[in-house]
């Protein structure tokens, strides 16, 4: 983008560097620090070519934001990218924190995080300070998901379609809905156990969608591993189909990967209320979910799957309460979590940061025991 609120934004896609058969496996290794370090030390040709091109393209940039998963070795960040302020993103935590995050921090000037809580004992900002990061920023996740907008411009707010639909349908957008309960997401085993329990209770009233293994039949085969099967085919959706289904649904179920309260604020947590659906979500460590949506006013939170089932029954029977919460959640998302505004705020914050001081030890200190 040549002009995003005064910023010129560019990126470099690593995929073309790993397209050959012999390097496709190496591309998957970009997800973990250990594998990145192995490719860097072995001077693996596709990876080194990518690094050279990255440095050439961005060595004179003002800011480098390493969002989602960072593929750049920290030695390169520190040694070859001295001019840009470097910001590291923590977007899939706590599960990837020590695999994709912490080992890079020493070479960066600051970090942003998606979840306000790291665990049930630590706020994410406090955890980052403990890992040596003095400057951190909470970024709601919708700002990370750009998509083409209808007029051909690049949009950093992927949830504009339901806002347009709400303007078109007015009050009917919230009141005229014919689907009870929906979940859209990937097939992670800890979640499937919970989803299977809800499905057994509600049957076809609970619809599950997403890109699942074996053309959507992956849940059937869990019995081979001694796990409860999910007796339904899970169909994938296009962006347009997902928008249409959400706009017909009364309650959207959300859950995070951790089985005990820890992280919060995945994309689904914003996506559900953005479509006028009442959000029914699991709780986070330190009650951090309350920082995103007001409990029982803008969203409903549950303590267990049994609690989620009970609350689903309640709100399906109490239309006025459900619609009131859905309206408030919709307004909160589109007012406070607009992706374009949040991305601009992140860039403004990052460019005002001081560059991190050198962490290279002095010779005399290196000799101390």
VEXBA-46946 format. One record per residue (C-alpha): chain; x, y, z. Coordinates in pm, whole numbers, always signed. Layout:
@ch A, c1 X, c2 Y, c3 Z
...
***
This chain:
@ch A, c1 +0, c2 +0, c3 +0
@ch A, c1 +144, c2 +334, c3 -103
@ch A, c1 -54, c2 +540, c3 +146
@ch A, c1 -205, c2 +383, c3 +454
@ch A, c1 -266, c2 +689, c3 +673
@ch A, c1 +71, c2 +822, c3 +562
@ch A, c1 +252, c2 +487, c3 +576
@ch A, c1 +390, c2 +295, c3 +280
@ch A, c1 +347, c2 -76, c3 +359
@ch A, c1 +518, c2 -368, c3 +184
@ch A, c1 +599, c2 -733, c3 +256
@ch A, c1 +801, c2 -1026, c3 +123
@ch A, c1 +634, c2 -1365, c3 +82
@ch A, c1 +867, c2 -1660, c3 +166
@ch A, c1 +650, c2 -1916, c3 -19
@ch A, c1 +812, c2 -1876, c3 -366
@ch A, c1 +1154, c2 -1951, c3 -217
@ch A, c1 +1039, c2 -2298, c3 -107
@ch A, c1 +833, c2 -2418, c3 -403
@ch A, c1 +1056, c2 -2696, c3 -527
@ch A, c1 +990, c2 -3052, c3 -406
@ch A, c1 +1309, c2 -3076, c3 -205
@ch A, c1 +1244, c2 -2752, c3 -17
@ch A, c1 +870, c2 -2777, c3 +59
@ch A, c1 +945, c2 -2953, c3 +388
@ch A, c1 +1195, c2 -2680, c3 +477
@ch A, c1 +925, c2 -2418, c3 +426
@ch A, c1 +719, c2 -2581, c3 +700
@ch A, c1 +1023, c2 -2550, c3 +924
@ch A, c1 +985, c2 -2172, c3 +916
@ch A, c1 +726, c2 -2213, c3 +1192
@ch A, c1 +981, c2 -2304, c3 +1459
@ch A, c1 +1291, c2 -2128, c3 +1590
@ch A, c1 +1492, c2 -2451, c3 +1611
@ch A, c1 +1442, c2 -2528, c3 +1243
@ch A, c1 +1513, c2 -2170, c3 +1141
@ch A, c1 +1840, c2 -2186, c3 +1329
@ch A, c1 +1931, c2 -2517, c3 +1163
@ch A, c1 +1868, c2 -2379, c3 +814
@ch A, c1 +2063, c2 -2064, c3 +897
@ch A, c1 +2366, c2 -2252, c3 +1032
@ch A, c1 +2362, c2 -2500, c3 +744
@ch A, c1 +2328, c2 -2210, c3 +498
@ch A, c1 +2034, c2 -2382, c3 +331
@ch A, c1 +2020, c2 -2213, c3 -14
@ch A, c1 +1646, c2 -2130, c3 -43
@ch A, c1 +1643, c2 -1988, c3 +309
@ch A, c1 +1962, c2 -1784, c3 +261
@ch A, c1 +1827, c2 -1642, c3 -65
@ch A, c1 +1512, c2 -1536, c3 +118
@ch A, c1 +1717, c2 -1370, c3 +393
@ch A, c1 +1934, c2 -1180, c3 +142
@ch A, c1 +1629, c2 -1050, c3 -43
@ch A, c1 +1456, c2 -956, c3 +282
@ch A, c1 +1756, c2 -757, c3 +403
@ch A, c1 +1801, c2 -586, c3 +66
@ch A, c1 +1435, c2 -485, c3 +58
@ch A, c1 +1393, c2 -368, c3 +418
@ch A, c1 +1732, c2 -265, c3 +553
@ch A, c1 +1643, c2 +104, c3 +507
@ch A, c1 +1283, c2 +78, c3 +624
@ch A, c1 +1171, c2 +276, c3 +927
@ch A, c1 +981, c2 -16, c3 +1079
@ch A, c1 +970, c2 -395, c3 +1042
@ch A, c1 +668, c2 -570, c3 +1195
@ch A, c1 +714, c2 -946, c3 +1227
@ch A, c1 +353, c2 -1056, c3 +1257
@ch A, c1 +210, c2 -1407, c3 +1303
@ch A, c1 +527, c2 -1622, c3 +1271
@ch A, c1 +867, c2 -1462, c3 +1221
@ch A, c1 +1090, c2 -1642, c3 +965
@ch A, c1 +1395, c2 -1414, c3 +1006
@ch A, c1 +1686, c2 -1547, c3 +1214
@ch A, c1 +1755, c2 -1319, c3 +1514
@ch A, c1 +2121, c2 -1277, c3 +1413
@ch A, c1 +2002, c2 -1125, c3 +1084
@ch A, c1 +1754, c2 -901, c3 +1263
@ch A, c1 +2026, c2 -774, c3 +1495
@ch A, c1 +2321, c2 -750, c3 +1259
@ch A, c1 +2173, c2 -668, c3 +917
@ch A, c1 +1860, c2 -467, c3 +1005
@ch A, c1 +1998, c2 -199, c3 +1235
@ch A, c1 +1805, c2 +97, c3 +1093
@ch A, c1 +1443, c2 -27, c3 +1123
@ch A, c1 +1262, c2 -44, c3 +1453
@ch A, c1 +1169, c2 -412, c3 +1486
@ch A, c1 +842, c2 -529, c3 +1642
@ch A, c1 +773, c2 -897, c3 +1712
@ch A, c1 +418, c2 -1032, c3 +1717
@ch A, c1 +291, c2 -1288, c3 +1970
@ch A, c1 -21, c2 -1424, c3 +1804
@ch A, c1 -61, c2 -1792, c3 +1895
@ch A, c1 +22, c2 -1802, c3 +2262
@ch A, c1 +85, c2 -1954, c3 +2510
@ch A, c1 +133, c2 -2262, c3 +2290
@ch A, c1 +395, c2 -2109, c3 +2058
@ch A, c1 +560, c2 -1863, c3 +2297
@ch A, c1 +884, c2 -2052, c3 +2347
@ch A, c1 +878, c2 -2208, c3 +1999
@ch A, c1 +821, c2 -1897, c3 +1787
@ch A, c1 +855, c2 -1596, c3 +2013
@ch A, c1 +1087, c2 -1559, c3 +2311
@ch A, c1 +1412, c2 -1660, c3 +2131
@ch A, c1 +1368, c2 -1364, c3 +1893
@ch A, c1 +1297, c2 -1096, c3 +2155
@ch A, c1 +1658, c2 -1000, c3 +2222
@ch A, c1 +1692, c2 -876, c3 +1862
@ch A, c1 +1371, c2 -666, c3 +1863
@ch A, c1 +1280, c2 -323, c3 +1998
@ch A, c1 +929, c2 -411, c3 +2112
@ch A, c1 +644, c2 -659, c3 +2078
@ch A, c1 +271, c2 -671, c3 +2032
@ch A, c1 +45, c2 -940, c3 +2174
@ch A, c1 -305, c2 -1066, c3 +2094
@ch A, c1 -414, c2 -1207, c3 +2430
@ch A, c1 -417, c2 -970, c3 +2731
@ch A, c1 -348, c2 -1274, c3 +2953
@ch A, c1 -64, c2 -1521, c3 +2918
@ch A, c1 -191, c2 -1764, c3 +3181
@ch A, c1 -408, c2 -1769, c3 +3491
@ch A, c1 -116, c2 -1616, c3 +3683
@ch A, c1 +42, c2 -1361, c3 +3444
@ch A, c1 -69, c2 -1078, c3 +3222
@ch A, c1 +101, c2 -1089, c3 +2884
@ch A, c1 +263, c2 -747, c3 +2926
@ch A, c1 +412, c2 -862, c3 +3257
@ch A, c1 +538, c2 -1183, c3 +3098
@ch A, c1 +707, c2 -986, c3 +2819
@ch A, c1 +881, c2 -765, c3 +3074
@ch A, c1 +1006, c2 -1077, c3 +3246
@ch A, c1 +1150, c2 -1196, c3 +2914
@ch A, c1 +1335, c2 -868, c3 +2872
@ch A, c1 +1090, c2 -676, c3 +2653
@ch A, c1 +1030, c2 -329, c3 +2797
@ch A, c1 +788, c2 -205, c3 +2531
@ch A, c1 +473, c2 -397, c3 +2441
@ch A, c1 +133, c2 -325, c3 +2289
@ch A, c1 -202, c2 -504, c3 +2295
@ch A, c1 -334, c2 -543, c3 +1940
@ch A, c1 -683, c2 -691, c3 +1887
@ch A, c1 -643, c2 -956, c3 +1618
@ch A, c1 -873, c2 -820, c3 +1341
@ch A, c1 -599, c2 -574, c3 +1245
@ch A, c1 -381, c2 -864, c3 +1127
@ch A, c1 -619, c2 -1000, c3 +865
@ch A, c1 -620, c2 -779, c3 +552
@ch A, c1 -843, c2 -884, c3 +265
@ch A, c1 -954, c2 -733, c3 -68
@ch A, c1 -1241, c2 -492, c3 -24
@ch A, c1 -1531, c2 -467, c3 -273
@ch A, c1 -1389, c2 -154, c3 -435
@ch A, c1 -1053, c2 -320, c3 -500
@ch A, c1 -856, c2 -146, c3 -224
@ch A, c1 -672, c2 -341, c3 +41
@ch A, c1 -881, c2 -342, c3 +357
@ch A, c1 -739, c2 -399, c3 +704
@ch A, c1 -1087, c2 -454, c3 +846
@ch A, c1 -1205, c2 -798, c3 +734
@ch A, c1 -1546, c2 -760, c3 +897
@ch A, c1 -1688, c2 -479, c3 +685
@ch A, c1 -1944, c2 -707, c3 +512
@ch A, c1 -2171, c2 -763, c3 +817
@ch A, c1 -2160, c2 -391, c3 +895
@ch A, c1 -2294, c2 -322, c3 +545
@ch A, c1 -2560, c2 -590, c3 +593
@ch A, c1 -2668, c2 -440, c3 +926
@ch A, c1 -2713, c2 -101, c3 +765
@ch A, c1 -2921, c2 -257, c3 +488
@ch A, c1 -3149, c2 -472, c3 +707
@ch A, c1 -3175, c2 -241, c3 +1009
@ch A, c1 -3359, c2 -402, c3 +1304
@ch A, c1 -3426, c2 -726, c3 +1113
@ch A, c1 -3052, c2 -791, c3 +1110
@ch A, c1 -3077, c2 -886, c3 +1479
@ch A, c1 -3431, c2 -1023, c3 +1505
@ch A, c1 -3478, c2 -1239, c3 +1194
@ch A, c1 -3244, c2 -1538, c3 +1243
@ch A, c1 -3322, c2 -1905, c3 +1189
@ch A, c1 -3007, c2 -2094, c3 +1302
@ch A, c1 -2953, c2 -2169, c3 +1671
@ch A, c1 -2584, c2 -2235, c3 +1732
@ch A, c1 -2270, c2 -2228, c3 +1517
@ch A, c1 -1897, c2 -2286, c3 +1544
@ch A, c1 -1644, c2 -2210, c3 +1269
@ch A, c1 -1285, c2 -2322, c3 +1324
@ch A, c1 -999, c2 -2566, c3 +1273
@ch A, c1 -985, c2 -2922, c3 +1414
@ch A, c1 -765, c2 -2912, c3 +1722
@ch A, c1 -810, c2 -3227, c3 +1933
@ch A, c1 -874, c2 -3055, c3 +2270
@ch A, c1 -1148, c2 -2849, c3 +2105
@ch A, c1 -1302, c2 -3146, c3 +1926
@ch A, c1 -1370, c2 -3317, c3 +2260
@ch A, c1 -1566, c2 -3013, c3 +2369
@ch A, c1 -1741, c2 -2968, c3 +2034
@ch A, c1 -1845, c2 -3334, c3 +2034
@ch A, c1 -2009, c2 -3289, c3 +2374
@ch A, c1 -2212, c2 -2992, c3 +2248
@ch A, c1 -2303, c2 -3175, c3 +1929
@ch A, c1 -2428, c2 -3479, c3 +2121
@ch A, c1 -2659, c2 -3254, c3 +2320
@ch A, c1 -2798, c2 -3027, c3 +2047
@ch A, c1 -2768, c2 -3251, c3 +1742
@ch A, c1 -2834, c2 -3074, c3 +1412
@ch A, c1 -2922, c2 -2751, c3 +1594
@ch A, c1 -2547, c2 -2708, c3 +1643
@ch A, c1 -2362, c2 -2665, c3 +1312
@ch A, c1 -1984, c2 -2690, c3 +1282
@ch A, c1 -1784, c2 -2557, c3 +988
@ch A, c1 -1418, c2 -2529, c3 +895
@ch A, c1 -1134, c2 -2686, c3 +697
@ch A, c1 -1107, c2 -3030, c3 +855
@ch A, c1 -911, c2 -3338, c3 +755
@ch A, c1 -1045, c2 -3611, c3 +523
@ch A, c1 -1289, c2 -3378, c3 +349
@ch A, c1 -1456, c2 -3296, c3 +679
@ch A, c1 -1490, c2 -3655, c3 +805
@ch A, c1 -1187, c2 -3644, c3 +1035
@ch A, c1 -1403, c2 -3637, c3 +1347
@ch A, c1 -1542, c2 -3983, c3 +1268
@ch A, c1 -1203, c2 -4153, c3 +1302
@ch A, c1 -1115, c2 -4028, c3 +1649
@ch A, c1 -1241, c2 -4356, c3 +1798
@ch A, c1 -929, c2 -4524, c3 +1657
@ch A, c1 -727, c2 -4328, c3 +1913
@ch A, c1 -980, c2 -4400, c3 +2186
@ch A, c1 -1129, c2 -4051, c3 +2172
@ch A, c1 -1498, c2 -3957, c3 +2144
@ch A, c1 -1590, c2 -3932, c3 +1775
@ch A, c1 -1767, c2 -3634, c3 +1627
@ch A, c1 -2050, c2 -3783, c3 +1425
@ch A, c1 -2092, c2 -3512, c3 +1166
@ch A, c1 -1919, c2 -3401, c3 +850
@ch A, c1 -1762, c2 -3058, c3 +886
@ch A, c1 -1793, c2 -2854, c3 +568
@ch A, c1 -1561, c2 -2569, c3 +471
@ch A, c1 -1700, c2 -2227, c3 +388
@ch A, c1 -1606, c2 -1947, c3 +155
@ch A, c1 -1587, c2 -1598, c3 +302
@ch A, c1 -1924, c2 -1515, c3 +149
@ch A, c1 -2086, c2 -1834, c3 +282
@ch A, c1 -1947, c2 -1771, c3 +629
@ch A, c1 -2084, c2 -1418, c3 +635
@ch A, c1 -2426, c2 -1538, c3 +519
@ch A, c1 -2440, c2 -1815, c3 +783
@ch A, c1 -2332, c2 -1592, c3 +1068
@ch A, c1 -2599, c2 -1340, c3 +970
@ch A, c1 -2862, c2 -1614, c3 +1009
@ch A, c1 -2739, c2 -1742, c3 +1347
@ch A, c1 -2851, c2 -1654, c3 +1699
@ch A, c1 -2556, c2 -1778, c3 +1911
@ch A, c1 -2192, c2 -1826, c3 +1816
@ch A, c1 -1984, c2 -2065, c3 +2028
@ch A, c1 -1620, c2 -1975, c3 +2086
@ch A, c1 -1341, c2 -2159, c3 +2265
@ch A, c1 -966, c2 -2122, c3 +2290
@ch A, c1 -706, c2 -2396, c3 +2260
@ch A, c1 -611, c2 -2410, c3 +2629
@ch A, c1 -833, c2 -2642, c3 +2831
@ch A, c1 -797, c2 -2431, c3 +3147
@ch A, c1 -834, c2 -2052, c3 +3153
@ch A, c1 -533, c2 -1887, c3 +2988
@ch A, c1 -538, c2 -1695, c3 +2657
@ch A, c1 -824, c2 -1496, c3 +2508
@ch A, c1 -906, c2 -1289, c3 +2202
@ch A, c1 -885, c2 -1525, c3 +1903
@ch A, c1 -1032, c2 -1408, c3 +1573
@ch A, c1 -1362, c2 -1588, c3 +1635
@ch A, c1 -1415, c2 -1381, c3 +1949
@ch A, c1 -1446, c2 -1068, c3 +1734
@ch A, c1 -1591, c2 -1231, c3 +1425
@ch A, c1 -1901, c2 -1369, c3 +1600
@ch A, c1 -2037, c2 -1042, c3 +1748
@ch A, c1 -1930, c2 -849, c3 +1437
@ch A, c1 -2203, c2 -1040, c3 +1251
@ch A, c1 -2474, c2 -959, c3 +1506
@ch A, c1 -2448, c2 -1303, c3 +1670
@ch A, c1 -2451, c2 -1334, c3 +2049
@ch A, c1 -2103, c2 -1445, c3 +2156
@ch A, c1 -2087, c2 -1742, c3 +2395
@ch A, c1 -1722, c2 -1771, c3 +2492
@ch A, c1 -1496, c2 -1952, c3 +2738
@ch A, c1 -1329, c2 -1753, c3 +3015
@ch A, c1 -965, c2 -1644, c3 +3022
@ch A, c1 -692, c2 -1639, c3 +3279
@ch A, c1 -719, c2 -1346, c3 +3523
@ch A, c1 -1065, c2 -1276, c3 +3374
@ch A, c1 -891, c2 -1104, c3 +3084
@ch A, c1 -1195, c2 -1169, c3 +2862
@ch A, c1 -1369, c2 -889, c3 +3050
@ch A, c1 -1122, c2 -642, c3 +2896
@ch A, c1 -1256, c2 -727, c3 +2551
@ch A, c1 -1632, c2 -755, c3 +2607
@ch A, c1 -1843, c2 -669, c3 +2911
@ch A, c1 -1985, c2 -992, c3 +3062
@ch A, c1 -2362, c2 -1039, c3 +3020
@ch A, c1 -2382, c2 -703, c3 +2845
@ch A, c1 -2175, c2 -749, c3 +2526
@ch A, c1 -2100, c2 -1123, c3 +2548
@ch A, c1 -2182, c2 -1428, c3 +2761
@ch A, c1 -1901, c2 -1635, c3 +2915
@ch A, c1 -1908, c2 -1994, c3 +3037
@ch A, c1 -1705, c2 -2193, c3 +3292
@ch A, c1 -1746, c2 -2538, c3 +3137
@ch A, c1 -1918, c2 -2709, c3 +2845
@ch A, c1 -2208, c2 -2804, c3 +3072
@ch A, c1 -2238, c2 -2435, c3 +3161
@ch A, c1 -2223, c2 -2342, c3 +2791
@ch A, c1 -2506, c2 -2587, c3 +2715
@ch A, c1 -2721, c2 -2446, c3 +2997
@ch A, c1 -2662, c2 -2087, c3 +2882
@ch A, c1 -2737, c2 -2178, c3 +2521
@ch A, c1 -3077, c2 -2312, c3 +2627
@ch A, c1 -3145, c2 -2001, c3 +2833
@ch A, c1 -3064, c2 -1748, c3 +2563
@ch A, c1 -3243, c2 -1941, c3 +2289
@ch A, c1 -3555, c2 -1909, c3 +2501
@ch A, c1 -3502, c2 -1544, c3 +2605
@ch A, c1 -3492, c2 -1362, c3 +2274
@ch A, c1 -3493, c2 -1006, c3 +2405
@ch A, c1 -3192, c2 -1065, c3 +2632
@ch A, c1 -3001, c2 -1243, c3 +2357
@ch A, c1 -3070, c2 -973, c3 +2101
@ch A, c1 -2971, c2 -700, c3 +2345
@ch A, c1 -2633, c2 -866, c3 +2406
@ch A, c1 -2584, c2 -926, c3 +2034
@ch A, c1 -2652, c2 -559, c3 +1955
@ch A, c1 -2413, c2 -437, c3 +2223
@ch A, c1 -2139, c2 -677, c3 +2110
@ch A, c1 -2187, c2 -569, c3 +1749
@ch A, c1 -2155, c2 -204, c3 +1843
@ch A, c1 -1846, c2 -268, c3 +2057
@ch A, c1 -1663, c2 -456, c3 +1781
@ch A, c1 -1727, c2 -199, c3 +1511
@ch A, c1 -1652, c2 +92, c3 +1744
@ch A, c1 -1343, c2 -22, c3 +1934
@ch A, c1 -1189, c2 -306, c3 +1733
@ch A, c1 -1187, c2 -165, c3 +1382
@ch A, c1 -884, c2 -326, c3 +1219
@ch A, c1 -775, c2 -25, c3 +1018
@ch A, c1 -771, c2 +207, c3 +1318
@ch A, c1 -596, c2 -48, c3 +1538
@ch A, c1 -325, c2 -113, c3 +1280
@ch A, c1 -260, c2 +260, c3 +1245
@ch A, c1 -235, c2 +294, c3 +1622
@ch A, c1 +17, c2 +7, c3 +1634
@ch A, c1 +235, c2 +170, c3 +1368
@ch A, c1 +220, c2 +509, c3 +1543
@ch A, c1 +319, c2 +346, c3 +1873
@ch A, c1 +601, c2 +145, c3 +1719
@ch A, c1 +765, c2 +435, c3 +1537
@ch A, c1 +783, c2 +634, c3 +1860
@ch A, c1 +983, c2 +361, c3 +2039
@ch A, c1 +1351, c2 +398, c3 +2124
@ch A, c1 +1577, c2 +145, c3 +1955
@ch A, c1 +1696, c2 -130, c3 +2182
@ch A, c1 +2046, c2 -94, c3 +2319
@ch A, c1 +2313, c2 -343, c3 +2216
@ch A, c1 +2295, c2 -672, c3 +2402
@ch A, c1 +2639, c2 -788, c3 +2299
@ch A, c1 +2846, c2 -847, c3 +2614
@ch A, c1 +3172, c2 -668, c3 +2672
@ch A, c1 +3484, c2 -885, c3 +2658
@ch A, c1 +3556, c2 -839, c3 +3027
@ch A, c1 +3201, c2 -936, c3 +3121
@ch A, c1 +3212, c2 -1244, c3 +2900
@ch A, c1 +3507, c2 -1373, c3 +3101
@ch A, c1 +3331, c2 -1351, c3 +3435
@ch A, c1 +3203, c2 -1669, c3 +3597
***
